[in-house]
Amino acid sequence: MQTFFVQIKCALGRTYEVAGALAESEIASEIYSTAGDFDILAKFYVPDDVDIGHFVGEKVQVIPGILDTRTTITFRAF
């Protein structure tokens, strides 16, 4: 399994709508509201054979109300 995080910037006033759509899609294991440059932090697990770039582009960035994303790929837990 691959683990990665995506920071999500939402259109003004659409953070809860985006978080709800993300939760309904059941693709994120955890979804957090954050303060700062991004509005949401989501944690994902995908099988090793899944391309993370395609996953984010095809499953996450297509959610209405998302303006920008930043993906952090993790390598190992301590």
Number of C-alpha atoms within 10 A of each C-alpha: 9 16 18 16 18 21 21 26 22 22 14 10 9 15 19 14 15 22 23 12 15 18 15 10 12 9 16 19 11 14 18 11 14 13 8 7 10 18 22 21 21 21 17 18 16 15 10 10 8 12 11 19 10 10 13 16 12 11 13 21 15 11 16 13 20 20 14 13 19 13 16 12 13 10 8 7 5 2
